[in-house]
Amino acid sequence: MRSTLERFGPFDERVMKAEDVFLNDRLRAAGIEIVAAPDVVIVHRYPTAARVLVPDQYRRGSYRARRGRGPRWRVRTLAEGPGLAFRAIQRAVRPGSPYPRAELVRISPWLGLAALSWSAGAAHEAVANLRRAQADTRLPSGAGRASRV
């Protein structure tokens, strides 16, 4: 597995999610069969410092808003960051959760910071989308483009 990953990998870090799908596509294109391996453990590394967490979540929120269609999607995207944090807390406190309560209290501010950063990125992109849309409706076709003389 390691030699295959070294040959066809690594995961494309520019992709916001589903990096494994893109890697699988490259492997399949090379004729490699994809099989389930329940004994394999995958470790996801997440930001552990605010200086990394804030830009990461801002970028994710911005990316998500950029992929949306229409004003409803933009509003939904703004609420998605806090919604993700809320759902994470709900999962962590339900019976049978492996997370100790003290750990949840410790990471709650981080979840809040991540949610705010996500929403800020989504809001910035939503405003940029609205401005682009307004500019497109105000300018006649071809107007505003630089021409060479």
Backbone as a printed PyTorch tensor [residue, N CA C, xyz], in Angstrom:
tensor([[[  0.8170,  -1.1900,   0.0000],
         [  0.0000,   0.0000,   0.0000],
         [  0.8610,   1.2550,   0.0000]],

        [[  1.8980,   1.2830,   0.8480],
         [  2.7370,   2.4730,   0.9370],
         [  3.3930,   2.7840,  -0.4050]],

        [[  3.8920,   1.7620,  -1.0860],
         [  4.5490,   2.0110,  -2.3760],
         [  3.5450,   2.5350,  -3.4070]],

        [[  2.3130,   2.0440,  -3.3550],
         [  1.2830,   2.5280,  -4.2740],
         [  0.9510,   3.9810,  -3.9740]],

        [[  0.8180,   4.3170,  -2.7030],
         [  0.5230,   5.6890,  -2.3260],
         [  1.6760,   6.6120,  -2.7080]],

        [[  2.9080,   6.1470,  -2.5110],
         [  4.0630,   6.9600,  -2.8990],
         [  4.1100,   7.1650,  -4.4070]],

        [[  3.6720,   6.1800,  -5.1490],
         [  3.6980,   6.2760,  -6.6170],
         [  2.5640,   7.1460,  -7.1710]],

        [[  1.3500,   7.0210,  -6.6140],
         [  0.1790,   7.7120,  -7.1700],
         [ -0.3150,   8.8580,  -6.2890]],

        [[  0.1690,   8.9330,  -5.0710],
         [ -0.2640,   9.9830,  -4.1540],
         [  0.5900,  11.2100,  -4.3440]],

        [[  0.5920,  12.0800,  -3.3960],
         [ -0.1930,  12.0380,  -2.1800],
         [ -1.6000,  12.5530,  -2.4460]],

        [[ -2.3810,  12.6750,  -1.3770],
         [ -3.6910,  13.2790,  -1.5180],
         [ -3.4990,  14.7200,  -1.9880]],

        [[ -4.3990,  15.1880,  -2.8090],
         [ -4.3270,  16.5500,  -3.3140],
         [ -4.8430,  17.4980,  -2.2290]],

        [[ -3.9490,  18.2340,  -1.5890],
         [ -4.3160,  19.1110,  -0.4830],
         [ -5.0980,  20.3380,  -0.9310]],

        [[ -5.1200,  20.6120,  -2.2480],
         [ -5.9050,  21.7480,  -2.7500],
         [ -7.3930,  21.4350,  -2.7570]],

        [[ -7.7450,  20.1660,  -2.6870],
         [ -9.1370,  19.7420,  -2.6850],
         [ -9.6530,  19.8480,  -1.2580]],

        [[-10.8200,  20.4920,  -1.0910],
         [-11.3410,  20.7320,   0.2490],
         [-11.8910,  19.4790,   0.9260]],

        [[-12.4390,  18.5850,   0.1440],
         [-12.9250,  17.3400,   0.7240],
         [-12.9550,  16.2860,  -0.3650]],

        [[-13.0830,  15.0600,   0.0360],
         [-13.1210,  13.9030,  -0.8650],
         [-11.7850,  13.6970,  -1.5690]],

        [[-10.6820,  14.0110,  -0.8690],
         [ -9.3620,  13.7810,  -1.4520],
         [ -9.1720,  12.3120,  -1.8120]],

        [[ -9.7630,  11.4310,  -0.9950],
         [ -9.6360,  10.0000,  -1.2460],
         [-10.3200,   9.5930,  -2.5480]],

        [[-11.4150,  10.2560,  -2.8880],
         [-12.1180,   9.9310,  -4.1320],
         [-11.2290,  10.2490,  -5.3290]],

        [[-10.5540,  11.3950,  -5.2800],
         [ -9.6660,  11.7710,  -6.3770],
         [ -8.4810,  10.8130,  -6.4830]],

        [[ -7.9460,  10.3970,  -5.3310],
         [ -6.8580,   9.4230,  -5.3530],
         [ -7.3540,   8.0920,  -5.9180]],

        [[ -8.5350,   7.6630,  -5.5000],
         [ -9.1040,   6.4170,  -6.0270],
         [ -9.2760,   6.4920,  -7.5380]],

        [[ -9.7050,   7.6430,  -8.0380],
         [ -9.8620,   7.8070,  -9.4900],
         [ -8.5230,   7.6310, -10.2040]],

        [[ -7.4560,   8.2030,  -9.6230],
         [ -6.1250,   8.0450, -10.2420],
         [ -5.6920,   6.5830, -10.2100]],

        [[ -5.9700,   5.9060,  -9.1000],
         [ -5.5890,   4.4960,  -8.9820],
         [ -6.3610,   3.6330,  -9.9820]],

        [[ -7.6690,   3.8600, -10.0770],
         [ -8.4810,   3.0920, -11.0250],
         [ -8.0240,   3.3320, -12.4600]],

        [[ -7.7010,   4.5760, -12.7820],
         [ -7.2310,   4.9010, -14.1290],
         [ -5.9360,   4.1650, -14.4520]],

        [[ -5.1530,   3.8520, -13.4110],
         [ -3.9090,   3.1150, -13.6100],
         [ -4.1280,   1.6050, -13.5880]],

        [[ -5.4000,   1.1880, -13.4520],
         [ -5.7110,  -0.2390, -13.4710],
         [ -5.5990,  -0.9250, -12.1260]],

        [[ -5.5290,  -0.1620, -11.0480],
         [ -5.4180,  -0.7430,  -9.7090],
         [ -6.8150,  -0.9190,  -9.1270]],

        [[ -7.0910,  -2.1050,  -8.6080],
         [ -8.4010,  -2.4060,  -8.0290],
         [ -8.4910,  -1.8380,  -6.6180]],

        [[ -9.6040,  -1.2230,  -6.3060],
         [ -9.8540,  -0.6790,  -4.9700],
         [-10.6450,  -1.7240,  -4.1870]],

        [[-10.1300,  -2.1050,  -3.0220],
         [-10.8000,  -3.0970,  -2.1920],
         [-10.9540,  -2.5470,  -0.7740]],

        [[-11.9320,  -3.0640,  -0.0490],
         [-12.1360,  -2.6720,   1.3440],
         [-11.0750,  -3.3210,   2.2210]],

        [[-10.6060,  -2.5870,   3.2140],
         [ -9.6060,  -3.0980,   4.1520],
         [-10.0040,  -2.6540,   5.5570]],

        [[-10.8930,  -3.4190,   6.2040],
         [-11.4130,  -2.9970,   7.5050],
         [-10.3480,  -2.8750,   8.5970]],

        [[ -9.1830,  -3.4960,   8.4240],
         [ -8.1450,  -3.4150,   9.4440],
         [ -7.2710,  -2.1720,   9.3050]],

        [[ -7.4680,  -1.3920,   8.2410],
         [ -6.6760,  -0.1890,   8.0220],
         [ -7.2590,   0.9560,   8.8450]],

        [[ -6.3810,   1.7020,   9.4960],
         [ -6.7890,   2.8450,  10.3050],
         [ -6.3040,   4.1070,   9.6130]],

        [[ -7.2000,   5.0640,   9.4710],
         [ -6.8560,   6.3480,   8.8580],
         [ -6.9000,   7.4080,   9.9420]],

        [[ -5.8460,   8.1940,  10.0160],
         [ -5.7640,   9.2580,  11.0030],
         [ -5.9090,  10.5850,  10.2730]],

        [[ -6.8880,  11.3750,  10.7030],
         [ -7.0780,  12.7180,  10.1510],
         [ -6.3940,  13.6970,  11.0910]],

        [[ -5.5990,  14.5690,  10.5260],
         [ -4.9400,  15.5880,  11.3340],
         [ -5.7030,  16.8930,  11.1570]],

        [[ -6.0720,  17.4760,  12.2620],
         [ -6.8020,  18.7280,  12.2550],
         [ -5.9530,  19.8030,  12.9120]],

        [[ -6.2060,  21.0610,  12.5710],
         [ -5.4330,  22.1410,  13.1850],
         [ -5.5550,  22.1140,  14.7020]],

        [[ -4.4430,  22.3540,  15.3750],
         [ -4.4430,  22.3530,  16.8380],
         [ -4.0260,  23.7050,  17.4050]],

        [[ -3.7840,  24.6770,  16.5520],
         [ -3.4200,  26.0240,  16.9990],
         [ -4.3200,  27.0270,  16.2770]],

        [[ -4.6550,  28.1010,  16.9670],
         [ -5.5530,  29.1130,  16.3910],
         [ -4.9870,  29.6880,  15.0960]],

        [[ -3.6650,  29.8750,  15.0270],
         [ -3.0690,  30.4660,  13.8300],
         [ -3.2370,  29.5790,  12.6010]],

        [[ -3.5130,  28.3020,  12.8090],
         [ -3.7700,  27.3750,  11.7050],
         [ -5.2700,  27.1320,  11.5550]],

        [[ -5.9700,  27.0250,  12.6720],
         [ -7.4060,  26.7360,  12.6720],
         [ -8.2170,  27.8280,  11.9720]],

        [[ -7.9500,  29.0900,  12.3150],
         [ -8.7390,  30.1990,  11.7830],
         [ -8.6480,  30.2690,  10.2570]],

        [[ -7.4290,  30.3250,   9.6610],
         [ -7.4000,  30.3820,   8.1930],
         [ -7.9340,  29.1210,   7.5200]],

        [[ -7.7610,  27.9690,   8.1690],
         [ -8.2690,  26.7200,   7.5950],
         [ -9.7930,  26.7540,   7.5130]],

        [[-10.4480,  27.1200,   8.5830],
         [-11.9070,  27.1540,   8.5950],
         [-12.4560,  28.2960,   7.7470]],

        [[-11.7510,  29.4180,   7.7130],
         [-12.1540,  30.5410,   6.8530],
         [-12.1360,  30.0760,   5.3910]],

        [[-11.0740,  29.3820,   5.0220],
         [-10.9320,  28.8710,   3.6520],
         [-12.0240,  27.8590,   3.3360]],

        [[-12.3280,  27.0020,   4.2880],
         [-13.3800,  26.0070,   4.0590],
         [-14.7530,  26.6590,   3.8920]],

        [[-15.0630,  27.6530,   4.7150],
         [-16.3340,  28.3600,   4.5860],
         [-16.4180,  29.1060,   3.2620]],

        [[-15.3150,  29.7410,   2.8730],
         [-15.2720,  30.4680,   1.6060],
         [-15.4550,  29.5150,   0.4310]],

        [[-14.7760,  28.3890,   0.4990],
         [-14.8800,  27.3840,  -0.5720],
         [-16.3160,  26.8820,  -0.6930]],

        [[-16.9230,  26.6030,   0.4460],
         [-18.2870,  26.0820,   0.4440],
         [-19.2640,  27.1010,  -0.1550]],

        [[-19.1060,  28.3670,   0.2050],
         [-19.9870,  29.4100,  -0.3350],
         [-19.7530,  29.5900,  -1.8380]],

        [[-18.5260,  29.4520,  -2.2670],
         [-18.1950,  29.5980,  -3.6920],
         [-18.8500,  28.5050,  -4.5180]],

        [[-19.0560,  27.3510,  -3.9150],
         [-19.6510,  26.2280,  -4.6410],
         [-21.1720,  26.3050,  -4.6860]],

        [[-21.7540,  27.2220,  -3.9340],
         [-23.2050,  27.3160,  -3.8380],
         [-23.8380,  27.9660,  -5.0510]],

        [[-25.1340,  27.7890,  -5.1340],
         [-25.9090,  28.3700,  -6.2240],
         [-27.0400,  29.2090,  -5.6400]],

        [[-26.9920,  30.4880,  -5.8740],
         [-28.0990,  31.3480,  -5.4920],
         [-28.0430,  31.8410,  -4.0640]],

        [[-28.8700,  32.8500,  -3.7480],
         [-28.8550,  33.4760,  -2.4320],
         [-29.2290,  32.5480,  -1.2840]],

        [[-30.1730,  31.6310,  -1.5080],
         [-30.5490,  30.7060,  -0.4260],
         [-29.3580,  29.8790,   0.0210]],

        [[-28.5860,  29.4100,  -0.9460],
         [-27.4110,  28.5950,  -0.6300],
         [-26.4200,  29.4000,   0.1950]],

        [[-26.2400,  30.6800,  -0.1530],
         [-25.2840,  31.5150,   0.5790],
         [-25.7140,  31.6790,   2.0340]],

        [[-26.9850,  31.9030,   2.2650],
         [-27.4820,  32.0470,   3.6350],
         [-27.3030,  30.7300,   4.3830]],

        [[-27.6140,  29.6470,   3.7190],
         [-27.4540,  28.3230,   4.3420],
         [-25.9900,  28.0880,   4.7120]],

        [[-25.0840,  28.4970,   3.8280],
         [-23.6590,  28.3050,   4.0750],
         [-23.1940,  29.1190,   5.2760]],

        [[-23.7340,  30.3200,   5.4490],
         [-23.3700,  31.1430,   6.6060],
         [-23.7210,  30.4290,   7.9110]],

        [[-24.8430,  29.7450,   7.9240],
         [-25.2970,  29.0600,   9.1350],
         [-24.6410,  27.6880,   9.3030]],

        [[-24.0130,  27.1970,   8.2610],
         [-23.4800,  25.8370,   8.3110],
         [-22.3250,  25.6940,   9.3000]],

        [[-21.4460,  26.7000,   9.4110],
         [-20.3160,  26.6150,  10.3490],
         [-20.7740,  26.4200,  11.7750]],

        [[-21.6200,  27.3280,  12.2910],
         [-22.1220,  27.1140,  13.6550],
         [-22.9250,  25.8140,  13.7860]],

        [[-23.6410,  25.4380,  12.7310],
         [-24.4040,  24.1870,  12.7670],
         [-23.5050,  22.9760,  12.9180]],

        [[-22.3630,  22.9890,  12.2090],
         [-21.4150,  21.8790,  12.3260],
         [-20.8550,  21.7920,  13.7450]],

        [[-20.5320,  22.9420,  14.3270],
         [-20.0130,  22.9440,  15.6990],
         [-21.0710,  22.4270,  16.6760]],

        [[-22.3010,  22.8730,  16.5100],
         [-23.3890,  22.4320,  17.3820],
         [-23.5990,  20.9250,  17.2790]],

        [[-23.5920,  20.3950,  16.0410],
         [-23.7720,  18.9400,  15.8610],
         [-22.6100,  18.1560,  16.4590]],

        [[-21.4060,  18.7120,  16.3770],
         [-20.2500,  18.0340,  16.9690],
         [-20.4170,  17.9310,  18.4850]],

        [[-20.8880,  19.0040,  19.0970],
         [-21.1140,  18.9820,  20.5460],
         [-22.2230,  18.0030,  20.8920]],

        [[-23.3070,  17.9930,  20.0940],
         [-24.3990,  17.0440,  20.3400],
         [-23.8920,  15.6070,  20.2940]],

        [[-23.0750,  15.2820,  19.2940],
         [-22.5460,  13.9130,  19.1890],
         [-21.6370,  13.5850,  20.3580]],

        [[-20.8800,  14.5780,  20.8050],
         [-19.9210,  14.3320,  21.8780],
         [-20.5840,  14.1180,  23.2270]],

        [[-21.7720,  14.6900,  23.4460],
         [-22.4090,  14.5600,  24.7610],
         [-23.4260,  13.4330,  24.8350]],

        [[-23.7290,  12.8070,  23.7290],
         [-24.7440,  11.7490,  23.8060],
         [-24.1860,  10.5210,  24.5240]],

        [[-25.0720,   9.7280,  25.1000],
         [-24.6300,   8.5400,  25.8480],
         [-23.7680,   7.6130,  24.9880]],

        [[-22.7210,   7.1190,  25.5880],
         [-21.8290,   6.2050,  24.8900],
         [-20.7050,   6.8980,  24.1480]],

        [[-20.6730,   8.2400,  24.1740],
         [-19.6160,   8.9710,  23.4910],
         [-18.2760,   8.7130,  24.1870]],

        [[-17.2130,   8.5330,  23.4140],
         [-15.9080,   8.2960,  24.0350],
         [-15.2540,   9.5690,  24.5670]],

        [[-15.8720,  10.7320,  24.3340],
         [-15.2640,  11.9900,  24.7540],
         [-15.6030,  12.3160,  26.2030]],

        [[-14.5990,  12.5040,  27.0350],
         [-14.8640,  12.9030,  28.4190],
         [-15.4090,  14.3340,  28.4590]],

        [[-16.2750,  14.5950,  29.4000],
         [-16.8910,  15.9330,  29.5150],
         [-15.8250,  17.0270,  29.6650]],

        [[-14.7780,  16.7590,  30.4260],
         [-13.7310,  17.7650,  30.6280],
         [-13.0700,  18.1300,  29.2880]],

        [[-12.8960,  17.1410,  28.4420],
         [-12.2970,  17.3980,  27.1250],
         [-13.2320,  18.2540,  26.2820]],

        [[-14.5150,  17.9790,  26.3650],
         [-15.5100,  18.7550,  25.6210],
         [-15.4920,  20.2160,  26.0720]],

        [[-15.4130,  20.4330,  27.3680],
         [-15.3420,  21.8010,  27.8890],
         [-14.0700,  22.4800,  27.3740]],

        [[-12.9820,  21.7450,  27.3300],
         [-11.7080,  22.3010,  26.8760],
         [-11.7470,  22.7040,  25.4040]],

        [[-12.3930,  21.9040,  24.5680],
         [-12.3690,  22.1850,  23.1270],
         [-13.5280,  23.0660,  22.6490]],

        [[-14.5100,  23.3120,  23.5010],
         [-15.6660,  24.1270,  23.0900],
         [-15.2680,  25.4940,  22.5360]],

        [[-14.3360,  26.2190,  23.1610],
         [-13.9390,  27.5070,  22.5670],
         [-13.3340,  27.3390,  21.1690]],

        [[-12.6250,  26.2430,  20.9600],
         [-12.0370,  25.9770,  19.6400],
         [-13.1330,  25.7470,  18.6070]],

        [[-14.1710,  25.0110,  19.0160],
         [-15.2920,  24.7880,  18.1010],
         [-15.9780,  26.1100,  17.7480]],

        [[-16.1440,  26.9640,  18.7380],
         [-16.7400,  28.2750,  18.4900],
         [-15.8860,  29.1170,  17.5560]],

        [[-14.5780,  29.1150,  17.7770],
         [-13.6620,  29.8600,  16.9100],
         [-13.7050,  29.3180,  15.4870]],

        [[-13.7390,  28.0020,  15.3630],
         [-13.8160,  27.3890,  14.0320],
         [-15.1200,  27.7790,  13.3380]],

        [[-16.2330,  27.7700,  14.0760],
         [-17.5360,  28.1250,  13.4970],
         [-17.5520,  29.5770,  13.0370]],

        [[-17.0090,  30.4710,  13.8480],
         [-16.9530,  31.8870,  13.4640],
         [-16.0660,  32.0890,  12.2380]],

        [[-14.9460,  31.4040,  12.1980],
         [-14.0390,  31.5320,  11.0560],
         [-14.6890,  31.0210,   9.7830]],

        [[-15.3880,  29.8830,   9.8860],
         [-16.1060,  29.3130,   8.7380],
         [-17.1190,  30.3280,   8.2110]],

        [[-17.9260,  30.8780,   9.1370],
         [-18.9690,  31.8160,   8.7420],
         [-18.3850,  33.0950,   8.1540]],

        [[-17.2590,  33.5560,   8.6900],
         [-16.6150,  34.7500,   8.1390],
         [-16.1510,  34.4960,   6.7130]],

        [[-15.5720,  33.3330,   6.4560],
         [-15.1530,  32.9900,   5.0950],
         [-16.3330,  32.8900,   4.1550]],

        [[-17.4100,  32.2700,   4.6310],
         [-18.6190,  32.1370,   3.8080],
         [-19.2340,  33.5030,   3.5420]],

        [[-19.2660,  34.3730,   4.5610],
         [-19.8360,  35.7090,   4.3880],
         [-19.0140,  36.5210,   3.3950]],

        [[-17.7030,  36.4450,   3.5180],
         [-16.8380,  37.1860,   2.5960],
         [-17.0810,  36.7410,   1.1600]],

        [[-17.1840,  35.4590,   0.9480],
         [-17.4090,  34.9370,  -0.4010],
         [-18.8080,  35.2780,  -0.8880]],

        [[-19.8020,  35.2210,  -0.0020],
         [-21.1730,  35.5590,  -0.3930],
         [-21.2660,  37.0160,  -0.8310]],

        [[-20.6190,  37.9160,  -0.0940],
         [-20.6150,  39.3350,  -0.4690],
         [-19.9070,  39.5200,  -1.8090]],

        [[-18.7900,  38.8430,  -1.9890],
         [-18.0650,  38.9370,  -3.2640],
         [-18.9380,  38.4240,  -4.4120]],

        [[-19.6680,  37.3370,  -4.1810],
         [-20.5720,  36.8000,  -5.2160],
         [-21.6630,  37.7990,  -5.5640]],

        [[-22.2470,  38.4250,  -4.5380],
         [-23.2990,  39.4070,  -4.7770],
         [-22.7600,  40.6010,  -5.5560]],

        [[-21.5810,  41.0580,  -5.2040],
         [-20.9830,  42.1940,  -5.9200],
         [-20.7030,  41.8360,  -7.3770]],

        [[-20.2080,  40.6310,  -7.6050],
         [-19.9580,  40.1950,  -8.9920],
         [-21.2700,  40.1260,  -9.7670]],

        [[-22.3130,  39.6000,  -9.1340],
         [-23.6110,  39.4900,  -9.7980],
         [-24.1750,  40.8720, -10.1140]],

        [[-24.0530,  41.8140,  -9.1770],
         [-24.5370,  43.1740,  -9.4200],
         [-23.7490,  43.8350, -10.5420]],

        [[-22.4420,  43.6300, -10.5540],
         [-21.6070,  44.2130, -11.6090],
         [-21.9760,  43.6260, -12.9650]],

        [[-22.2670,  42.3380, -12.9990],
         [-22.6360,  41.6910, -14.2620],
         [-23.9520,  42.2320, -14.8130]],

        [[-24.8970,  42.6040, -13.9260],
         [-26.1920,  43.0920, -14.4050],
         [-26.1320,  44.5630, -14.8030]],

        [[-25.1650,  45.3120, -14.2810],
         [-25.0550,  46.7300, -14.5970],
         [-24.2970,  47.0100, -15.8780]],

        [[-23.3460,  46.1760, -16.2110],
         [-22.5080,  46.4300, -17.3780],
         [-23.0890,  45.8000, -18.6210]],

        [[-23.1570,  46.5540, -19.7040],
         [-23.5670,  45.9280, -20.9690],
         [-22.4750,  44.9700, -21.4260]],

        [[-22.8310,  44.0740, -22.2930],
         [-21.8920,  43.0660, -22.7670],
         [-20.6400,  43.7320, -23.3210]],

        [[-19.4910,  43.3210, -22.8360],
         [-18.2190,  43.8280, -23.3190],
         [-17.7650,  45.0950, -22.6050]],

        [[-18.6400,  45.7400, -21.8460],
         [-18.2600,  46.9810, -21.1660],
         [-17.3340,  46.6630, -20.0020]],

        [[-16.4410,  47.5870, -19.7470],
         [-15.5360,  47.4220, -18.6100],
         [-14.3210,  46.5880, -18.9110]],

        [[-14.2370,  46.0330, -20.0910],
         [-13.0630,  45.2430, -20.4480],
         [-12.0270,  46.1380, -21.0860]],

        [[-10.8050,  45.9160, -20.7360],
         [ -9.7230,  46.6960, -21.3230],
         [ -9.5150,  46.2510, -22.7750]],

        [[ -9.2800,  47.1950, -23.6290],
         [ -8.9980,  46.8330, -25.0130],
         [ -7.6230,  47.3160, -25.3910]],

        [[ -6.9910,  46.5720, -26.2450],
         [ -5.6640,  46.9440, -26.7170],
         [ -5.7710,  47.8430, -27.9180]],

        [[ -4.9660,  48.8460, -27.9350],
         [ -4.9690,  49.7630, -29.0610],
         [ -3.7400,  49.5420, -29.8980]]])
